[in-house]
């Protein structure tokens, strides 16, 4: 086992909102000696811990042992609108997520953390939520020793491509969040920084098996 202060983390999807926040926190965390970032686009970032892994967005062929890591953080995700079709959305949120998981597992990874979504269910009327649930189910079958599935609600992030409904929801979040208590607490809007911090906190726990987490995390 690696020393607790010499870990290698692999981040898939480091250019998205959650991925950017996560990458910054991992690089600042003394527990990690190396942080690998798997991305289609250049990060434009220099850091002594950072190792940038480039791929074409579909095939991981040729990366091999460079995907080896103690902890794998998967922040891959898109929307049907961004992807252009249901099939294109599924290629990212299901097939690519599974490809990363299987490739990392083949290199010895035993701890995998993934950002899913609140409401993920195979019985959901939403195609988005059904795909998220299928991905969760398939990840359980990969065989990681530890699997943490995070299901955040609306993500609060500073982006240029916010849809009007997202912008409005973010403005209302400070008013609505306090009203969402008990079982409804999972529907609170959450910052991408909070999601990233939750992932790192979960990775530090010595747990075995698959766990689903809603945010904010239970104590």
Backbone as CSV, one residue per row, in Angstrom:
resi,resn,N_x,N_y,N_z,CA_x,CA_y,CA_z,C_x,C_y,C_z
1,UNK,0.841,-1.206,0.000,0.000,0.000,0.000,0.874,1.254,0.000
2,UNK,0.467,2.285,-0.710,1.253,3.518,-0.722,1.130,4.242,0.604
3,UNK,2.137,5.035,0.914,2.032,5.858,2.113,0.899,6.852,1.934
4,UNK,0.289,7.217,3.041,-0.898,8.077,2.984,-0.578,9.473,2.478
5,UNK,0.700,9.825,2.439,1.060,11.159,1.951,1.797,11.087,0.623
6,UNK,1.719,9.957,-0.069,2.399,9.818,-1.355,1.478,9.168,-2.376
7,UNK,0.243,9.610,-2.386,-0.755,9.001,-3.255,-0.711,9.577,-4.667
8,UNK,-1.159,8.752,-5.601,-1.348,9.196,-6.981,-2.831,9.194,-7.287
9,UNK,-3.328,10.330,-7.745,-4.739,10.456,-8.115,-4.846,10.625,-9.622
10,UNK,-5.893,10.042,-10.187,-6.205,10.220,-11.603,-7.548,10.920,-11.703
11,UNK,-7.591,12.034,-12.422,-8.832,12.787,-12.612,-9.241,12.686,-14.073
12,UNK,-10.398,12.102,-14.322,-10.955,12.040,-15.672,-11.994,13.149,-15.799
13,UNK,-11.798,14.019,-16.762,-12.704,15.158,-16.920,-12.274,16.368,-16.126
14,UNK,-10.998,16.747,-16.175,-10.511,17.858,-15.351,-10.847,19.246,-15.878
15,UNK,-11.465,19.342,-17.056,-11.775,20.664,-17.605,-13.213,21.093,-17.355
16,UNK,-14.040,20.191,-16.822,-15.402,20.560,-16.469,-15.422,21.334,-15.164
17,UNK,-16.595,21.785,-14.766,-16.712,22.622,-13.567,-16.248,21.885,-12.313
18,UNK,-16.752,20.665,-12.102,-16.330,19.893,-10.932,-14.869,19.485,-11.080
19,UNK,-14.490,19.053,-12.270,-13.123,18.612,-12.499,-12.093,19.688,-12.226
20,UNK,-12.372,20.912,-12.621,-11.440,22.012,-12.358,-11.288,22.260,-10.863
21,UNK,-12.411,22.260,-10.152,-12.358,22.473,-8.701,-11.610,21.337,-8.018
22,UNK,-11.868,20.120,-8.465,-11.210,18.951,-7.885,-9.712,18.977,-8.141
23,UNK,-9.328,19.282,-9.361,-7.910,19.316,-9.700,-7.166,20.323,-8.827
24,UNK,-7.739,21.490,-8.635,-7.103,22.514,-7.803,-6.933,22.031,-6.369
25,UNK,-7.949,21.362,-5.833,-7.879,20.897,-4.448,-6.894,19.744,-4.284
26,UNK,-6.840,18.851,-5.259,-5.893,17.740,-5.183,-4.454,18.239,-5.253
27,UNK,-4.199,19.193,-6.127,-2.845,19.728,-6.259,-2.391,20.443,-4.992
28,UNK,-3.344,20.998,-4.257,-3.015,21.717,-3.021,-2.956,20.798,-1.803
29,UNK,-3.375,19.554,-1.963,-3.469,18.624,-0.834,-2.152,17.863,-0.662
30,UNK,-1.528,17.931,0.520,-0.231,17.273,0.724,-0.291,15.752,0.686
31,UNK,-1.480,15.167,0.739,-1.594,13.702,0.682,-1.200,13.158,-0.690
32,UNK,-1.246,14.019,-1.705,-1.034,13.545,-3.071,0.322,13.983,-3.611
33,UNK,1.097,13.002,-4.052,2.405,13.289,-4.639,2.299,13.533,-6.138
34,UNK,1.332,12.865,-6.775,1.126,13.019,-8.213,-0.366,13.116,-8.498
35,UNK,-0.706,13.965,-9.440,-2.095,14.097,-9.888,-2.091,14.004,-11.414
36,UNK,-2.703,12.949,-11.919,-2.790,12.747,-13.362,-4.134,13.274,-13.854
37,UNK,-4.111,13.995,-14.948,-5.334,14.591,-15.485,-5.567,14.077,-16.899
38,UNK,-6.647,13.327,-17.069,-7.003,12.742,-18.362,-7.977,13.667,-19.074
39,UNK,-7.541,14.244,-20.186,-8.341,15.289,-20.815,-8.196,15.287,-22.331
40,UNK,-9.250,15.734,-22.997,-9.192,15.921,-24.450,-8.517,17.240,-24.804
41,UNK,-8.642,18.209,-23.937,-8.127,19.550,-24.221,-6.943,19.875,-23.308
42,UNK,-6.020,20.700,-23.789,-4.906,21.110,-22.931,-5.417,21.899,-21.733
43,UNK,-4.793,21.680,-20.594,-5.253,22.321,-19.364,-4.749,23.754,-19.228
44,UNK,-3.619,24.042,-19.833,-3.043,25.374,-19.671,-2.611,25.627,-18.246
45,UNK,-2.142,24.568,-17.583,-1.788,24.652,-16.167,-0.445,23.971,-15.943
46,UNK,0.393,24.597,-15.146,1.686,24.027,-14.796,1.747,23.832,-13.288
47,UNK,2.159,22.632,-12.876,2.308,22.346,-11.446,3.253,21.157,-11.318
48,UNK,4.152,21.179,-10.332,5.117,20.073,-10.201,4.477,18.707,-9.955
49,UNK,3.276,18.670,-9.400,2.596,17.392,-9.160,1.823,16.900,-10.384
50,UNK,1.549,17.788,-11.319,0.595,17.501,-12.388,1.220,16.751,-13.558
51,UNK,0.524,15.697,-13.981,0.886,14.956,-15.191,-0.339,14.947,-16.104
52,UNK,-0.210,15.562,-17.252,-1.337,15.688,-18.172,-1.355,14.522,-19.156
53,UNK,-2.491,13.829,-19.227,-2.676,12.710,-20.146,-3.712,13.115,-21.187
54,UNK,-3.313,13.144,-22.440,-4.222,13.565,-23.500,-4.786,12.360,-24.247
55,UNK,-6.064,12.461,-24.627,-6.676,11.428,-25.463,-7.706,12.091,-26.355
56,UNK,-8.249,11.331,-27.313,-9.120,11.933,-28.322,-10.579,12.038,-27.906
57,UNK,-10.882,11.668,-26.670,-12.258,11.746,-26.191,-13.031,10.462,-26.350
58,UNK,-12.435,9.489,-27.017,-13.129,8.223,-27.230,-12.262,7.024,-26.865
59,UNK,-11.066,6.947,-27.430,-10.214,5.783,-27.225,-9.113,6.061,-26.208
60,UNK,-8.930,5.089,-25.311,-7.861,5.184,-24.319,-6.663,4.339,-24.730
61,UNK,-6.697,3.835,-25.951,-5.622,2.980,-26.441,-4.287,3.708,-26.371
62,UNK,-3.297,2.983,-25.898,-1.957,3.550,-25.828,-1.610,4.181,-24.498
63,UNK,-2.615,4.431,-23.658,-2.323,5.064,-22.360,-1.798,4.047,-21.356
64,UNK,-2.347,2.840,-21.393,-1.816,1.737,-20.602,-1.501,2.078,-19.164
65,UNK,-0.235,1.847,-18.782,0.175,2.011,-17.388,0.152,3.455,-16.917
66,UNK,0.041,4.413,-17.832,-0.034,5.814,-17.405,-1.327,6.096,-16.645
67,UNK,-2.307,5.184,-16.755,-3.572,5.340,-16.032,-3.517,4.750,-14.623
68,UNK,-2.388,4.200,-14.236,-2.258,3.630,-12.895,-2.384,4.725,-11.838
69,UNK,-3.171,4.451,-10.803,-3.388,5.437,-9.733,-3.941,4.741,-8.505
70,UNK,-3.737,5.365,-7.362,-4.316,4.851,-6.118,-5.794,5.187,-6.024
71,UNK,-6.154,6.376,-6.495,-7.545,6.835,-6.449,-7.922,7.412,-7.806
72,UNK,-9.086,7.025,-8.294,-9.558,7.520,-9.591,-10.806,8.358,-9.360
73,UNK,-10.764,9.586,-9.834,-11.886,10.517,-9.702,-12.474,10.760,-11.090
74,UNK,-13.724,10.395,-11.281,-14.353,10.548,-12.590,-15.374,11.683,-12.566
75,UNK,-15.050,12.744,-13.287,-15.930,13.912,-13.380,-16.444,14.088,-14.808
76,UNK,-16.386,13.032,-15.593,-16.862,13.088,-16.969,-18.368,13.263,-16.996
77,UNK,-18.850,14.079,-17.901,-20.293,14.259,-18.011,-20.630,15.368,-18.978
78,UNK,-21.774,15.240,-19.607,-22.247,16.259,-20.529,-23.765,16.318,-20.411
79,UNK,-24.410,17.000,-21.312,-25.868,17.014,-21.390,-26.245,16.640,-22.815
80,UNK,-27.494,16.252,-22.992,-27.944,15.890,-24.330,-27.830,17.079,-25.276
81,UNK,-28.106,18.275,-24.753,-28.013,19.476,-25.581,-26.577,19.728,-26.014
82,UNK,-25.643,19.615,-25.082,-24.238,19.830,-25.410,-23.716,18.757,-26.355
83,UNK,-24.132,17.511,-26.109,-23.643,16.397,-26.916,-24.256,16.382,-28.309
84,UNK,-25.494,16.839,-28.419,-26.143,16.900,-29.716,-27.159,15.823,-29.986
85,UNK,-27.121,14.745,-29.207,-28.083,13.659,-29.385,-28.038,12.743,-28.173
86,UNK,-29.050,11.890,-28.047,-29.058,10.922,-26.953,-27.874,9.968,-27.066
87,UNK,-27.590,9.532,-28.287,-26.489,8.593,-28.491,-25.148,9.216,-28.115
88,UNK,-24.949,10.473,-28.480,-23.693,11.154,-28.161,-23.565,11.377,-26.658
89,UNK,-24.678,11.709,-26.010,-24.679,11.857,-24.551,-24.293,10.543,-23.887
90,UNK,-24.875,9.456,-24.371,-24.614,8.138,-23.796,-23.160,7.715,-23.994
91,UNK,-22.562,8.128,-25.104,-21.160,7.780,-25.354,-20.239,8.352,-24.282
92,UNK,-20.580,9.529,-23.768,-19.761,10.146,-22.723,-20.144,9.626,-21.344
93,UNK,-21.411,9.783,-20.986,-21.842,9.530,-19.608,-21.968,8.053,-19.254
94,UNK,-21.973,7.200,-20.249,-21.998,5.761,-19.969,-20.724,5.094,-20.495
95,UNK,-20.560,5.083,-21.806,-19.468,4.307,-22.394,-18.088,4.827,-22.009
96,UNK,-17.877,6.137,-22.039,-16.558,6.672,-21.706,-16.249,6.517,-20.224
97,UNK,-17.241,6.748,-19.376,-17.039,6.546,-17.934,-16.637,5.104,-17.660
98,UNK,-17.328,4.155,-18.297,-17.013,2.737,-18.088,-15.645,2.388,-18.658
99,UNK,-15.291,2.990,-19.777,-13.979,2.719,-20.368,-12.857,3.169,-19.443
100,UNK,-13.015,4.342,-18.842,-12.013,4.838,-17.896,-11.932,3.916,-16.686
101,UNK,-13.079,3.528,-16.165,-13.109,2.661,-14.986,-12.404,1.336,-15.261
102,UNK,-12.723,0.725,-16.374,-12.131,-0.578,-16.691,-10.636,-0.470,-16.969
103,UNK,-10.236,0.597,-17.657,-8.813,0.780,-17.946,-8.017,1.017,-16.666
104,UNK,-8.561,1.817,-15.759,-7.881,2.080,-14.488,-7.831,0.822,-13.627
105,UNK,-8.921,0.066,-13.623,-8.959,-1.183,-12.858,-7.918,-2.158,-13.390
106,UNK,-7.747,-2.200,-14.698,-6.754,-3.091,-15.298,-5.336,-2.722,-14.881
107,UNK,-5.139,-1.460,-14.478,-3.827,-0.995,-14.022,-3.690,-1.046,-12.506
108,UNK,-4.652,-1.672,-11.840,-4.538,-1.901,-10.406,-5.316,-0.979,-9.498
109,UNK,-6.065,-0.032,-10.042,-6.838,0.882,-9.187,-7.900,0.116,-8.415
110,UNK,-8.056,0.451,-7.143,-9.063,-0.201,-6.309,-10.057,0.782,-5.708
111,UNK,-9.842,2.072,-5.917,-10.749,3.085,-5.348,-11.205,4.014,-6.468
112,UNK,-12.516,4.089,-6.676,-13.086,4.866,-7.780,-14.203,5.742,-7.244
113,UNK,-14.155,7.022,-7.599,-15.184,7.980,-7.186,-15.761,8.623,-8.432
114,UNK,-17.081,8.721,-8.502,-17.721,9.226,-9.710,-18.832,10.210,-9.366
115,UNK,-18.963,11.237,-10.188,-20.052,12.196,-10.043,-21.221,11.716,-10.892
116,UNK,-22.321,11.384,-10.235,-23.546,10.978,-10.921,-24.532,12.142,-10.802
117,UNK,-25.765,11.879,-10.439,-26.742,12.969,-10.318,-27.891,12.542,-9.421
118,UNK,-28.436,13.484,-8.677,-29.595,13.207,-7.845,-30.740,12.734,-8.743
119,UNK,-31.478,11.740,-8.265,-32.601,11.226,-9.042,-32.248,10.121,-10.007
120,UNK,-30.991,9.688,-10.025,-30.598,8.598,-10.915,-31.420,7.355,-10.592
121,UNK,-32.103,6.827,-11.584,-32.971,5.666,-11.374,-33.275,5.008,-12.714
122,UNK,-33.247,3.695,-12.725,-33.584,2.962,-13.942,-35.048,3.138,-14.314
123,UNK,-35.867,3.544,-13.356,-37.306,3.709,-13.601,-37.694,5.165,-13.857
124,UNK,-36.709,6.039,-13.899,-37.001,7.458,-14.105,-37.562,7.708,-15.506
125,UNK,-38.506,8.636,-15.639,-38.985,9.018,-16.975,-37.938,9.820,-17.752
126,UNK,-36.911,10.289,-17.058,-35.854,11.089,-17.677,-34.770,10.189,-18.265
127,UNK,-34.484,10.361,-19.542,-33.410,9.605,-20.191,-32.084,9.860,-19.481
128,UNK,-31.830,11.105,-19.135,-30.607,11.493,-18.425,-30.448,10.686,-17.138
129,UNK,-31.495,10.629,-16.336,-31.429,9.931,-15.050,-31.300,8.427,-15.229
130,UNK,-31.908,7.884,-16.275,-31.788,6.445,-16.530,-30.362,6.078,-16.940
131,UNK,-29.745,6.915,-17.767,-28.364,6.652,-18.169,-27.440,6.726,-16.960
132,UNK,-27.649,7.720,-16.106,-26.835,7.833,-14.893,-26.969,6.573,-14.038
133,UNK,-28.185,6.054,-13.917,-28.415,4.848,-13.122,-27.750,3.630,-13.758
134,UNK,-27.822,3.525,-15.071,-27.163,2.416,-15.767,-25.656,2.474,-15.559
135,UNK,-25.109,3.681,-15.585,-23.674,3.845,-15.368,-23.299,3.405,-13.958
136,UNK,-24.077,3.828,-12.982,-23.821,3.421,-11.599,-23.839,1.899,-11.477
137,UNK,-24.839,1.286,-12.076,-24.985,-0.169,-12.010,-23.788,-0.872,-12.653
138,UNK,-23.373,-0.380,-13.813,-22.239,-0.991,-14.508,-20.939,-0.812,-13.730
139,UNK,-20.769,0.333,-13.082,-19.561,0.564,-12.289,-19.470,-0.407,-11.121
140,UNK,-20.589,-0.759,-10.548,-20.590,-1.732,-9.453,-20.036,-3.080,-9.907
141,UNK,-20.195,-3.363,-11.191,-19.774,-4.660,-11.722,-18.316,-4.679,-12.163
142,UNK,-17.651,-3.526,-12.159,-16.241,-3.475,-12.563,-15.362,-4.191,-11.547
143,UNK,-15.747,-4.114,-10.276,-15.023,-4.850,-9.254,-14.040,-4.056,-8.426
144,UNK,-14.260,-2.758,-8.299,-13.398,-1.965,-7.421,-13.608,-2.374,-5.970
145,UNK,-12.547,-2.308,-5.204,-12.663,-2.577,-3.766,-13.546,-1.524,-3.106
146,UNK,-13.394,-0.276,-3.543,-14.174,0.840,-3.003,-14.741,1.667,-4.149
147,UNK,-16.036,1.893,-4.101,-16.710,2.715,-5.112,-17.589,3.734,-4.403
148,UNK,-17.327,5.002,-4.647,-18.150,6.077,-4.093,-18.887,6.771,-5.233
149,UNK,-20.208,6.770,-5.156,-21.058,7.404,-6.160,-21.672,8.642,-5.535
150,UNK,-21.352,9.798,-6.076,-21.900,11.051,-5.554,-23.044,11.511,-6.431
151,UNK,-24.145,11.896,-5.792,-25.333,12.334,-6.519,-25.695,13.772,-6.145
152,UNK,-24.964,14.733,-6.659,-25.301,16.130,-6.368,-26.551,16.568,-7.114
153,UNK,-27.183,17.606,-6.616,-28.320,18.219,-7.300,-27.759,19.315,-8.216
154,UNK,-28.425,20.450,-8.290,-27.963,21.541,-9.149,-26.569,21.992,-8.732
155,UNK,-25.665,22.072,-9.698,-24.297,22.495,-9.429,-24.162,24.001,-9.605
156,UNK,-23.601,24.637,-8.602,-23.351,26.076,-8.669,-21.913,26.286,-9.116
157,UNK,-21.769,26.884,-10.293,-20.437,27.123,-10.848,-20.478,28.372,-11.704
158,UNK,-19.348,29.016,-11.822,-19.244,30.210,-12.667,-18.878,29.757,-14.079
159,UNK,-19.890,29.684,-14.938,-19.678,29.243,-16.316,-20.275,30.257,-17.274
160,UNK,-19.738,30.243,-18.484,-20.241,31.163,-19.509,-21.430,30.593,-20.268
161,UNK,-21.655,29.269,-20.132,-22.696,28.626,-20.935,-23.937,28.258,-20.124
162,UNK,-24.190,28.992,-19.053,-25.367,28.708,-18.237,-26.646,28.934,-19.036
163,UNK,-27.558,27.955,-18.940,-28.874,28.135,-19.540,-29.702,29.044,-18.637
164,UNK,-30.710,29.736,-19.197,-31.527,30.655,-18.386,-32.103,29.996,-17.139
165,UNK,-32.583,28.763,-17.277,-33.167,28.072,-16.125,-32.116,27.806,-15.054
166,UNK,-30.888,27.463,-15.488,-29.811,27.222,-14.535,-29.437,28.519,-13.819
167,UNK,-29.352,29.603,-14.578,-29.005,30.888,-13.972,-30.043,31.278,-12.932
168,UNK,-31.324,31.109,-13.254,-32.390,31.459,-12.323,-32.324,30.590,-11.075
169,UNK,-32.099,29.297,-11.262,-32.030,28.388,-10.118,-30.879,28.762,-9.192
170,UNK,-29.759,29.176,-9.761,-28.621,29.578,-8.945,-28.920,30.834,-8.140
171,UNK,-29.682,31.753,-8.734,-30.044,32.970,-8.008,-30.985,32.660,-6.850
172,UNK,-31.835,31.658,-7.041,-32.824,31.312,-6.020,-32.278,30.361,-4.955
173,UNK,-31.145,29.725,-5.242,-30.608,28.714,-4.328,-30.453,29.200,-2.885
174,UNK,-29.906,30.407,-2.642,-29.770,30.851,-1.251,-31.103,30.944,-0.514
175,UNK,-32.184,31.172,-1.250,-33.506,31.249,-0.630,-34.136,29.874,-0.470
176,UNK,-33.924,29.008,-1.447,-34.584,27.703,-1.444,-33.854,26.661,-0.606
177,UNK,-32.529,26.709,-0.577,-31.776,25.676,0.135,-32.202,25.501,1.590
178,UNK,-32.403,26.594,2.365,-32.809,26.417,3.763,-34.169,25.743,3.924
179,UNK,-34.988,25.790,2.881,-36.316,25.177,2.951,-36.275,23.686,2.664
180,UNK,-35.173,23.232,2.097,-35.043,21.816,1.742,-34.368,21.089,2.895
181,UNK,-35.175,20.481,3.733,-34.669,19.798,4.921,-35.098,18.338,4.905
182,UNK,-34.503,17.563,5.810,-34.862,16.152,5.895,-34.564,15.427,4.591
183,UNK,-35.499,14.593,4.124,-35.278,13.833,2.883,-35.084,14.726,1.658
184,UNK,-35.563,15.970,1.747,-35.447,16.883,0.598,-34.106,17.609,0.551
185,UNK,-33.286,17.407,1.576,-32.002,18.106,1.638,-31.116,17.759,0.437
186,UNK,-31.288,16.555,-0.101,-30.472,16.119,-1.225,-30.706,16.956,-2.486
187,UNK,-31.791,17.709,-2.519,-32.104,18.531,-3.692,-31.543,19.953,-3.585
188,UNK,-30.791,20.229,-2.533,-30.171,21.544,-2.404,-29.117,21.763,-3.483
189,UNK,-29.062,22.958,-4.004,-27.981,23.312,-4.926,-26.661,23.268,-4.162
190,UNK,-25.599,22.889,-4.846,-24.308,22.723,-4.182,-23.209,23.269,-5.091
191,UNK,-22.218,23.884,-4.494,-21.114,24.420,-5.288,-20.220,23.284,-5.783
192,UNK,-19.572,23.525,-6.908,-18.662,22.509,-7.431,-17.484,22.311,-6.479
193,UNK,-17.109,23.356,-5.767,-16.027,23.225,-4.781,-16.423,22.276,-3.660
194,UNK,-17.696,22.318,-3.258,-18.176,21.423,-2.205,-18.204,19.978,-2.687
195,UNK,-18.574,19.773,-3.941,-18.570,18.419,-4.502,-17.146,17.875,-4.531
196,UNK,-16.208,18.691,-4.982,-14.812,18.272,-5.034,-14.288,17.927,-3.645
197,UNK,-14.588,18.765,-2.672,-14.136,18.516,-1.298,-14.740,17.234,-0.749
198,UNK,-15.999,16.970,-1.087,-16.660,15.747,-0.633,-15.988,14.516,-1.230
199,UNK,-15.607,14.593,-2.488,-14.935,13.461,-3.125,-13.619,13.144,-2.426
200,UNK,-12.835,14.165,-2.138,-11.548,13.947,-1.482,-11.749,13.412,-0.069
201,UNK,-12.748,13.926,0.627,-13.036,13.445,1.983,-13.442,11.978,1.964
202,UNK,-14.262,11.597,1.006,-14.696,10.204,0.904,-13.529,9.285,0.568
203,UNK,-12.639,9.757,-0.286,-11.488,8.940,-0.670,-10.584,8.640,0.519
204,UNK,-10.578,9.529,1.503,-9.711,9.340,2.670,-10.278,8.337,3.668
205,UNK,-11.533,7.958,3.479,-12.151,6.995,4.390,-11.703,5.575,4.048
206,UNK,-11.527,4.768,5.071,-11.148,3.371,4.864,-12.402,2.510,4.801
207,UNK,-13.099,2.587,3.682,-14.324,1.818,3.502,-14.156,0.848,2.341
208,UNK,-14.962,-0.196,2.368,-14.947,-1.206,1.317,-16.367,-1.379,0.806
209,UNK,-16.503,-1.548,-0.501,-17.819,-1.727,-1.089,-18.277,-0.489,-1.832
210,UNK,-19.507,-0.555,-2.323,-20.089,0.551,-3.088,-21.022,1.363,-2.205
211,UNK,-20.871,2.683,-2.242,-21.715,3.570,-1.448,-22.236,4.705,-2.319
212,UNK,-23.490,5.081,-2.089,-24.109,6.214,-2.781,-24.225,7.362,-1.793
213,UNK,-23.828,8.549,-2.215,-23.834,9.708,-1.327,-24.600,10.870,-1.954
214,UNK,-25.502,11.446,-1.163,-26.145,12.695,-1.559,-25.457,13.828,-0.803
215,UNK,-25.557,15.007,-1.352,-24.897,16.160,-0.740,-25.916,17.108,-0.132
216,UNK,-25.556,17.723,1.001,-24.285,17.594,1.709,-24.117,16.214,2.327
217,UNK,-22.854,15.806,2.530,-22.575,14.492,3.085,-23.120,14.371,4.495
218,UNK,-23.597,13.171,4.812,-24.027,12.895,6.181,-22.788,12.777,7.057
219,UNK,-22.902,13.191,8.294,-21.764,13.107,9.217,-21.442,11.652,9.537
